[in-house]
Amino acid sequence: MAMYVSLLRFSDQGIRNVKDTIKRGEAATAEAEKMGMKITNAVWTMGAYDVVLSIEAPDDETMAAYAAKLGSLGNVKTETMRAFGQQEMEKILAKIK
């Protein structure tokens, strides 16, 4: 499975309903599982982003669909990056000649 890091910011709607953030997080985790994904870590943060997710997904298309679904609910805006573990990075670097 591919790894991703997703940075979330509360929208105006999301911050107005911040008391529901744990419930929304649980629902988001359940939705990820329905889509064949796994949230491996979720943390609420201070600073530029409100939530950081570590996610495993079968492919970019599934991750993109999940991010679009989260955004369509109106509580968060997402910024998602593909992440590479050490073994994946070793394979990438081996291609540099």
N, C-alpha and C positions, 0 to 999 in steps of 0.2 A: 504494500500500500504506500502511496505517496504521502509525504508529510507537508503540512501547511501551517502557517502562523496567520491568524486573523486578528486584526486590530479593530476594535469596535468603539464607536463614539455614540453616546446617547443622542437621539434626536430630541427636539422640543417635546414631542409626545413621550418619549422614553424617560426623560428626566422628570416630567410631570408625574409619571407613574413609577418612579424609582423604587417605591416600596414593593413593587411586584417583580423586581429584577431577578430574585432567586427563582420564583415560579417560572418566569420567562426563560431563564437559563435551563431549568429542568425540561421545559417543553422543547427548547432548542436542541438539547442533548437527545431527547427521544426522537425528534424529527431526523437528526443526523443518523441515528441507528436505523430508522426506517429506510433511509437512503443508502445503507450499506457503509456508513462512515462511523468513525469513533472520535469523540472529543476526549483527548488524552489528558488535557489539563485546561482548566478555566480559572482565571484570576481576575478580580476586580482591582483596578489600579487608580492611582492619582496621577495627574499630569495630562498630557495631550490625548490619551486614550482612556476609556472607562473600563473596558474589558479586553483581556488578551486570551485568545483560544489557541491551543495546540490541537491540531486535527489530523487524523489519518483518513484518507479517502482513496477510492480505487483509481480515480483519474481526475484530470483537470475539469472535464465536463461536469462530473458529479459535484465537485467542489464549487464550480461556478453556479450551478443550479441551486445549491444550498445557500450560497451567499445571496443570490437573487431572492430566494424565498425569505431569508431573514430580513433583508432590506424592505421587501414588499409589505411586511407587517407594520412598518412605520416606527419602530422603537429604536433602531440602531442604523448607523451607516457603517459599512464594512470596508476594510482595506486588507486584502489577502495576498500573502506571498507564498510561493513554493519554497519549501525548506529541504535541505539535503543533509542527511546524516553522514558520518565519517566514511562509511563504505561507499556510499553513492558519490561522495566528493572524490574519493580515491579513483573511482572509475572515470569521473569527469577529467581529473587531472592527467590520467593516463592517456587521454586523447590529445593532449597538448604535445605537439612534437617540436 
